[in-house]
Amino acid sequence: MSTAFIWILFPGFLAGVLLFLQRWERAVTVLATLSATLLAGLAWWLPVKEQFFIGPWTLDMVDTWSIMGRRFILGPNDRPALVILYLTAAFWCGAAYLARPGRVFVPLALGIVALMTAAISVEPFLYAALLIEISILLSVPFLVSHGRPVGRGILRYITLQSLGVPFILFSGWMLAGVEASPGDQVLIQQASVLLGLGFAFFLAIFPFHTWIPMLAEEAHPYAIGFVLLLLPGAISFFGLGFLDRYSWLRTSQTTYSMLRLFGVLTVVIGGIWAAFQRHLGKMLGYSVVVEIGFSMTAISLGGGTHSGSLEVFFASLLPRGLGLGVWALALTIIRNQTKGLLFRDVQGVARHAPVAATALILAHFSIAGLPLLAGFPVRLALWEGLAQISLTAVFWALLGNIGLLIGGLRTLAVLVMGPSDEKWQLTESWKEQAYLLVGIGALLVVGLFPQWFLPLFANMPQAFDQLIP
């Protein structure tokens, strides 16, 4: 049996079936959550390229599936990524019944995870760009609000993401020529520019980040949180594949310098806008912009003396997933109790939804790297590595991070603001409180005991063996 049948074809087929059963919303949610949890467990336990026994049957697990000249390879080094992908799917599908982002969300979310799995495993790897584009188009139905006109954010999202595909594909064609003529400097420069533009569109790097806050203002907070978590992560894996494949690209100091420059610039832009933001949805969007910048900065450490750049990047996936998940769910609960997400609409909401408000603030501060929370240990390792290369970059990145912290403090002040005689009460349902309290606990436990969790990501860089020093 091929691993692609388990982690690509099965969840893709199940997503199609659930799409036709969407009227039974609770049953669809339970089935998708259990299936994603099972797939994550299989990725953790199931031996790849070995035999295993089920009663009287013997199964050979092979890591390659070929179709129409294309291969999908999911080997032992991909198992940590599979665990993360399907645990993410289980979390987001499980809480969807509370968040209510739309009946199509759960089936399409499971289908998008299957497509992202295919994207990180396909060879030739350039086909990943097409699979990511299909995922982007699949996300549109649950990002567009029912009964409302299509906003500028969704149009800009589709446009800018789609523009990245031809740049990536054309640069891939040129990179094949570079492999044949490695001394052709003109061809190398042209391919590098096209590749950089393609990933600038794909990753929403400054100045192509504008769709993120616009869409975060228009779309359902839970739906946009899922997209903003999964999409940059999959595209980052795709970009690491380019660095791993082409020696001239990974050995060039210019590559890492440009990654560091635009990464820090993206952090600064996102942090400054977050500091002056007055809409909680946009605040979430700008925090993701900051996270994208820090991801690029972490990868750029590979060009310096810091040998753990990939470890820092992969270790950041857990606190980012926890932070965005808790933030999106808390923001959804708050939106359901107010007229909107502007500061004037959520003023004093902590007095009648204290659990949701606490979860939102802690998730915000975790993304900003506040001590004792999940994001702090990884952010500290990033500062240490960046300081060995450029103190100037550290200064500007800290400036952007401070802007994100200021945005969190302003949000905290608005949420607790209100008349002194107003009573504090709990209006969230017990299910909402349970989910949020588990999320809060996870943020604190990961921040206080990172040594329990971060070693789980130690083997993930093995998937890009050429980038390991």
C-alpha positions as CSV (number, residue, x, y, z in Angstrom):
1,M,0.0,0.0,0.0
2,S,1.3,3.5,-0.9
3,T,1.4,6.2,1.7
4,A,-0.2,8.6,-0.8
5,F,-3.4,6.5,-0.6
6,I,-3.6,7.0,3.1
7,W,-2.7,10.7,3.5
8,I,-3.7,12.1,0.1
9,L,-6.4,10.1,-1.7
10,F,-8.4,9.0,1.4
11,P,-8.8,12.4,2.9
12,G,-9.5,13.9,-0.5
13,F,-12.2,11.3,-1.2
14,L,-13.7,11.8,2.3
15,A,-13.8,15.6,1.7
16,G,-15.8,15.0,-1.5
17,V,-18.2,12.7,0.3
18,L,-18.7,15.1,3.2
19,L,-19.4,17.9,0.8
20,F,-22.5,16.1,-0.3
21,L,-23.5,15.4,3.4
22,Q,-23.0,19.0,4.6
23,R,-26.7,19.3,5.7
24,W,-25.8,17.0,8.6
25,E,-23.4,19.5,10.0
26,R,-22.6,17.9,13.4
27,A,-22.1,14.4,11.9
28,V,-19.8,15.9,9.2
29,T,-17.7,17.7,11.9
30,V,-17.4,14.6,14.1
31,L,-16.4,12.4,11.1
32,A,-13.8,14.8,9.7
33,T,-12.3,15.4,13.2
34,L,-12.0,11.7,14.0
35,S,-10.6,11.0,10.5
36,A,-8.0,13.7,10.8
37,T,-7.0,12.6,14.3
38,L,-6.7,9.0,13.0
39,L,-4.5,10.1,10.1
40,A,-2.3,12.1,12.5
41,G,-1.9,9.0,14.7
42,L,-1.1,6.8,11.7
43,A,1.6,9.3,10.6
44,W,3.1,9.0,14.1
45,W,2.9,5.2,14.4
46,L,2.7,3.6,10.9
47,P,6.1,2.3,9.6
48,V,7.0,3.4,6.1
49,K,8.9,1.2,3.7
50,E,8.4,-1.7,6.1
51,Q,6.0,-4.6,6.5
52,F,3.4,-4.6,9.2
53,F,0.8,-7.1,10.2
54,I,-3.0,-6.8,10.7
55,G,-4.2,-10.1,12.0
56,P,-3.5,-12.7,9.2
57,W,-2.7,-10.0,6.6
58,T,0.7,-8.6,5.8
59,L,1.0,-5.1,4.2
60,D,4.0,-3.6,2.6
61,M,4.1,0.2,3.0
62,V,5.8,1.9,0.1
63,D,6.5,5.6,0.0
64,T,6.0,6.3,-3.7
65,W,2.9,6.5,-5.8
66,S,3.2,7.2,-9.6
67,I,0.5,8.6,-11.8
68,M,0.8,10.0,-15.3
69,G,4.6,10.3,-14.9
70,R,4.3,12.2,-11.6
71,R,5.4,10.8,-8.3
72,F,4.1,11.5,-4.8
73,I,6.6,10.5,-2.2
74,L,5.8,10.5,1.5
75,G,8.8,8.9,3.3
76,P,9.8,8.6,6.9
77,N,11.2,12.2,6.9
78,D,7.8,13.5,6.1
79,R,6.0,11.9,9.0
80,P,6.4,14.9,11.4
81,A,4.9,17.2,8.7
82,L,2.0,14.8,8.3
83,V,1.4,14.8,12.0
84,I,1.3,18.6,12.1
85,L,-1.0,18.9,9.1
86,Y,-3.6,16.4,10.3
87,L,-3.6,17.5,13.9
88,T,-4.1,21.0,12.6
89,A,-7.1,19.7,10.5
90,A,-8.5,17.9,13.6
91,F,-8.3,21.0,15.7
92,W,-9.9,23.3,13.2
93,C,-12.6,20.8,12.1
94,G,-13.4,20.0,15.7
95,A,-14.0,23.6,16.8
96,A,-15.9,24.5,13.6
97,Y,-19.2,23.4,15.1
98,L,-18.8,26.2,17.7
99,A,-17.4,28.8,15.3
100,R,-19.9,28.1,12.5
101,P,-17.8,29.4,9.6
102,G,-20.2,27.8,7.1
103,R,-21.3,24.3,6.2
104,V,-18.8,23.9,3.5
105,F,-15.8,24.8,5.7
106,V,-15.2,21.3,7.2
107,P,-15.2,19.3,3.9
108,L,-13.2,22.0,2.1
109,A,-10.7,22.3,4.9
110,L,-10.0,18.6,4.9
111,G,-9.7,18.7,1.1
112,I,-7.2,21.6,1.4
113,V,-5.1,19.7,3.9
114,A,-5.0,16.7,1.4
115,L,-3.9,19.0,-1.4
116,M,-1.2,20.6,0.8
117,T,0.0,17.1,1.6
118,A,0.2,16.4,-2.1
119,A,2.0,19.7,-2.7
120,I,4.9,18.8,-0.3
121,S,5.3,15.3,-1.8
122,V,4.9,15.8,-5.5
123,E,7.8,15.4,-8.0
124,P,8.6,17.2,-10.2
125,F,8.2,19.6,-7.3
126,L,7.1,22.5,-9.5
127,Y,3.7,20.9,-9.7
128,A,3.3,22.0,-6.0
129,A,2.5,25.5,-7.3
130,L,-0.5,24.2,-9.2
131,L,-1.7,22.2,-6.2
132,I,-1.4,25.3,-3.9
133,E,-3.3,27.3,-6.4
134,I,-6.1,24.8,-6.4
135,S,-6.1,25.0,-2.6
136,I,-6.4,28.7,-2.8
137,L,-9.4,28.5,-5.1
138,L,-11.0,25.8,-2.8
139,S,-10.8,28.3,0.1
140,V,-12.9,30.9,-1.6
141,P,-16.4,29.4,-0.9
142,F,-16.0,29.6,2.9
143,L,-14.2,33.0,2.8
144,V,-17.0,34.7,0.9
145,S,-19.8,35.7,3.3
146,H,-23.3,34.4,2.2
147,G,-25.6,37.0,1.0
148,R,-23.0,39.8,0.9
149,P,-21.2,41.2,-2.2
150,V,-17.7,40.0,-2.9
151,G,-15.3,42.4,-1.1
152,R,-12.0,43.8,-2.3
153,G,-10.0,41.6,0.0
154,I,-11.1,38.3,-1.6
155,L,-10.5,39.7,-5.1
156,R,-7.1,40.9,-4.2
157,Y,-6.3,37.5,-2.5
158,I,-7.2,35.6,-5.6
159,T,-5.4,38.0,-7.9
160,L,-2.1,38.3,-6.0
161,Q,-1.9,34.6,-5.2
162,S,-2.7,33.6,-8.8
163,L,0.0,35.9,-10.1
164,G,2.6,34.0,-8.2
165,V,1.9,30.8,-10.2
166,P,3.3,31.8,-13.6
167,F,6.3,33.4,-12.1
168,I,7.1,30.2,-10.2
169,L,6.5,27.9,-13.2
170,F,8.5,30.1,-15.6
171,S,11.4,30.4,-13.2
172,G,11.4,26.6,-12.8
173,W,11.7,26.3,-16.6
174,M,14.7,28.8,-16.5
175,L,16.2,26.9,-13.5
176,A,16.4,23.8,-15.7
177,G,18.6,25.8,-18.1
178,V,20.7,27.0,-15.2
179,E,21.4,23.3,-14.3
180,A,22.6,22.8,-17.9
181,S,24.7,26.0,-18.0
182,P,25.7,26.8,-14.4
183,G,28.1,29.5,-15.5
184,D,25.5,31.6,-17.3
185,Q,25.2,34.5,-14.8
186,V,22.6,36.4,-16.8
187,L,20.3,33.4,-16.8
188,I,20.9,32.9,-13.1
189,Q,20.0,36.5,-12.3
190,Q,16.8,36.4,-14.4
191,A,15.7,33.1,-12.8
192,S,16.4,34.5,-9.3
193,V,14.3,37.6,-10.0
194,L,11.4,35.6,-11.3
195,L,11.6,33.2,-8.4
196,G,11.7,36.0,-5.9
197,L,8.7,37.7,-7.4
198,G,6.7,34.4,-7.4
199,F,7.3,33.8,-3.7
200,A,6.7,37.5,-2.9
201,F,3.2,37.1,-4.4
202,F,2.7,33.6,-2.8
203,L,3.9,34.5,0.7
204,A,2.4,37.9,0.8
205,I,5.7,39.6,1.4
206,F,5.8,43.4,1.5
207,P,4.4,45.1,-0.6
208,F,2.1,42.2,-1.7
209,H,0.7,41.7,1.8
210,T,-2.3,44.0,1.5
211,W,-4.9,41.3,0.9
212,I,-4.3,39.8,4.4
213,P,-5.7,42.6,6.6
214,M,-8.4,43.4,4.0
215,L,-9.6,39.8,3.9
216,A,-9.3,39.4,7.7
217,E,-11.7,42.4,8.0
218,E,-14.2,40.9,5.6
219,A,-14.1,37.1,6.1
220,H,-15.2,35.0,9.0
221,P,-12.4,35.1,11.6
222,Y,-12.2,31.3,12.0
223,A,-12.1,30.7,8.2
224,I,-9.4,33.3,7.6
225,G,-7.4,32.0,10.5
226,F,-7.3,28.5,9.0
227,V,-6.1,29.9,5.6
228,L,-3.5,32.2,7.2
229,L,-2.1,29.3,9.2
230,L,-2.0,26.6,6.5
231,L,-1.1,28.6,3.3
232,P,2.1,30.3,4.4
233,G,3.4,27.1,6.0
234,A,2.9,25.0,2.9
235,I,4.4,27.7,0.7
236,S,7.4,27.9,3.0
237,F,7.9,24.1,2.6
238,F,7.7,24.7,-1.2
239,G,10.4,27.4,-1.0
240,L,12.7,25.2,1.1
241,G,12.4,22.6,-1.7
242,F,13.9,25.1,-4.1
243,L,16.8,25.9,-1.7
244,D,17.4,22.2,-1.2
245,R,17.4,21.3,-4.9
246,Y,19.6,24.0,-6.4
247,S,23.1,24.3,-5.0
248,W,23.8,27.7,-6.5
249,L,20.8,29.0,-4.8
250,R,21.5,27.6,-1.3
251,T,25.2,28.5,-1.4
252,S,24.6,32.1,-2.5
253,Q,24.9,34.7,0.3
254,T,22.7,37.0,-1.7
255,T,19.8,34.6,-1.3
256,Y,20.0,34.7,2.5
257,S,20.6,38.4,2.6
258,M,17.5,39.1,0.5
259,L,15.5,36.7,2.6
260,R,16.7,38.5,5.8
261,L,16.1,42.0,4.3
262,F,12.5,41.3,3.1
263,G,11.7,39.2,6.2
264,V,12.7,42.0,8.6
265,L,11.0,44.6,6.4
266,T,7.8,42.6,6.5
267,V,8.0,42.3,10.3
268,V,8.5,46.1,10.6
269,I,5.5,46.9,8.3
270,G,3.2,44.4,10.0
271,G,4.2,45.5,13.5
272,I,3.8,49.2,12.8
273,W,0.4,48.8,11.3
274,A,-0.7,46.5,14.2
275,A,0.3,49.2,16.7
276,F,-2.2,51.7,15.2
277,Q,-4.9,49.2,14.2
278,R,-8.5,49.7,15.5
279,H,-10.1,46.5,14.1
280,L,-9.5,43.2,15.7
281,G,-9.8,41.2,12.5
282,K,-7.1,43.4,10.9
283,M,-5.0,43.0,14.0
284,L,-5.1,39.2,13.4
285,G,-4.1,39.8,9.8
286,Y,-1.1,42.0,10.7
287,S,0.1,39.5,13.3
288,V,0.3,36.9,10.4
289,V,2.2,39.4,8.4
290,V,4.7,39.6,11.2
291,E,4.9,35.8,11.5
292,I,5.6,35.5,7.8
293,G,8.4,38.0,8.2
294,F,9.9,36.1,11.1
295,S,9.6,32.8,9.2
296,M,11.7,34.3,6.3
297,T,14.2,35.6,8.9
298,A,14.6,32.2,10.5
299,I,15.3,30.6,7.1
300,S,17.8,33.3,6.3
301,L,19.9,32.3,9.3
302,G,21.2,29.4,7.2
303,G,23.5,31.7,5.4
304,G,25.3,32.8,8.5
305,T,27.1,31.1,11.4
306,H,23.9,29.9,13.0
307,S,23.5,26.2,12.2
308,G,20.0,25.8,13.6
309,S,18.0,27.9,11.2
310,L,15.7,25.1,10.0
311,E,15.2,23.9,13.6
312,V,14.1,27.4,14.6
313,F,11.7,27.6,11.6
314,F,10.1,24.2,12.2
315,A,9.9,24.7,16.0
316,S,7.9,27.9,15.3
317,L,5.1,25.9,13.7
318,L,3.6,24.7,17.0
319,P,3.4,28.0,18.9
320,R,2.1,29.7,15.7
321,G,-0.6,27.1,15.2
322,L,-1.7,27.3,18.8
323,G,-1.7,31.1,18.8
324,L,-3.6,31.5,15.6
325,G,-6.1,28.7,16.5
326,V,-7.0,30.2,19.9
327,W,-7.0,33.7,18.6
328,A,-9.4,32.9,15.7
329,L,-11.8,31.0,17.9
330,A,-11.9,33.7,20.6
331,L,-12.3,36.3,17.9
332,T,-15.3,34.4,16.5
333,I,-17.0,34.1,19.9
334,I,-16.5,37.8,20.5
335,R,-17.9,38.7,17.1
336,N,-21.0,36.6,17.8
337,Q,-21.7,38.8,20.8
338,T,-21.1,42.2,19.3
339,K,-22.1,44.2,16.3
340,G,-18.6,44.1,14.8
341,L,-14.9,43.9,15.5
342,L,-14.0,47.6,15.6
343,F,-12.7,48.9,18.9
344,R,-15.9,50.8,19.6
345,D,-18.0,47.6,19.1
346,V,-15.9,45.4,21.4
347,Q,-15.4,48.0,24.2
348,G,-15.9,46.3,27.6
349,V,-16.6,42.8,26.0
350,A,-14.2,41.2,28.6
351,R,-16.9,42.0,31.3
352,H,-19.4,39.6,29.7
353,A,-17.1,37.2,27.8
354,P,-14.0,37.1,30.0
355,V,-12.8,33.7,28.8
356,A,-12.8,34.6,25.2
357,A,-11.2,38.0,25.9
358,T,-8.4,36.3,28.0
359,A,-7.8,33.7,25.3
360,L,-7.5,36.4,22.6
361,I,-5.1,38.5,24.6
362,L,-2.9,35.6,25.5
363,A,-2.8,34.3,21.9
364,H,-1.9,37.8,20.8
365,F,0.9,38.1,23.3
366,S,2.1,34.5,22.4
367,I,2.4,35.5,18.7
368,A,4.3,38.6,19.9
369,G,6.7,36.4,21.9
370,L,5.9,37.5,25.4
371,P,7.7,35.4,28.1
372,L,6.0,32.4,29.7
373,L,3.8,31.9,26.5
374,A,4.3,29.4,23.7
375,G,5.9,31.8,21.2
376,F,8.7,33.0,23.6
377,P,11.2,30.1,23.4
378,V,11.3,30.0,19.6
379,R,11.4,33.8,19.4
380,L,14.3,33.9,21.8
381,A,16.3,31.4,19.7
382,L,15.6,33.5,16.6
383,W,16.9,36.7,18.3
384,E,20.0,34.8,19.3
385,G,20.7,33.6,15.8
386,L,19.9,36.9,14.2
387,A,22.2,38.7,16.6
388,Q,25.2,36.6,15.4
389,I,24.6,37.9,11.9
390,S,23.3,41.5,12.1
391,L,22.5,43.7,15.1
392,T,20.9,46.2,12.7
393,A,18.4,43.5,11.6
394,V,17.8,42.7,15.3
395,F,16.9,46.3,16.0
396,W,14.4,46.6,13.2
397,A,12.8,43.2,13.9
398,L,12.5,44.2,17.6
399,L,10.8,47.4,16.5
400,G,8.2,45.5,14.5
401,N,7.7,43.1,17.4
402,I,7.2,46.0,19.8
403,G,4.6,47.4,17.5
404,L,2.7,44.0,17.7
405,L,2.9,44.1,21.5
406,I,1.6,47.7,21.5
407,G,-1.4,46.5,19.5
408,G,-2.0,43.8,22.1
409,L,-1.9,46.3,24.9
410,R,-4.4,48.6,23.2
411,T,-6.7,45.6,22.6
412,L,-6.5,44.7,26.3
413,A,-7.3,48.2,27.3
414,V,-10.4,48.3,25.0
415,L,-11.7,44.9,26.0
416,V,-11.7,45.7,29.8
417,M,-12.9,49.3,29.4
418,G,-16.4,50.0,30.7
419,P,-18.5,51.5,33.5
420,S,-17.1,50.6,37.0
421,D,-20.6,49.4,38.2
422,E,-21.0,47.0,35.3
423,K,-21.1,43.4,36.5
424,W,-18.7,40.7,35.3
425,Q,-20.4,37.6,34.0
426,L,-19.9,34.5,31.9
427,T,-21.9,34.4,28.7
428,E,-19.9,31.9,26.7
429,S,-21.3,28.4,26.5
430,W,-19.6,25.6,28.4
431,K,-18.3,24.1,25.2
432,E,-16.8,27.4,24.1
433,Q,-15.2,27.8,27.6
434,A,-13.8,24.3,27.5
435,Y,-12.2,24.8,24.1
436,L,-10.7,28.2,25.0
437,L,-9.4,26.9,28.4
438,V,-7.7,24.0,26.7
439,G,-6.1,26.5,24.3
440,I,-5.0,28.8,27.1
441,G,-3.5,25.8,29.0
442,A,-1.6,24.7,25.8
443,L,-0.2,28.2,25.3
444,L,1.1,28.3,28.9
445,V,2.4,24.7,29.0
446,V,4.3,25.0,25.7
447,G,5.8,28.3,26.9
448,L,6.8,26.9,30.4
449,F,8.0,23.5,29.2
450,P,9.3,23.8,25.6
451,Q,11.7,20.9,26.2
452,W,8.7,18.6,26.2
453,F,7.4,19.6,22.7
454,L,10.2,21.2,20.6
455,P,12.2,17.9,20.3
456,L,9.3,16.5,18.3
457,F,10.3,18.8,15.5
458,A,14.0,17.9,15.6
459,N,13.7,15.4,12.7
460,M,11.7,17.7,10.3
461,P,14.9,19.3,8.8
462,Q,15.9,15.8,7.5
463,A,13.4,16.3,4.7
464,F,15.8,19.0,3.3
465,D,19.1,17.2,3.8
466,Q,21.1,19.5,1.6
467,L,20.3,22.4,3.8
468,I,21.6,20.7,7.0
469,P,25.2,21.8,7.7
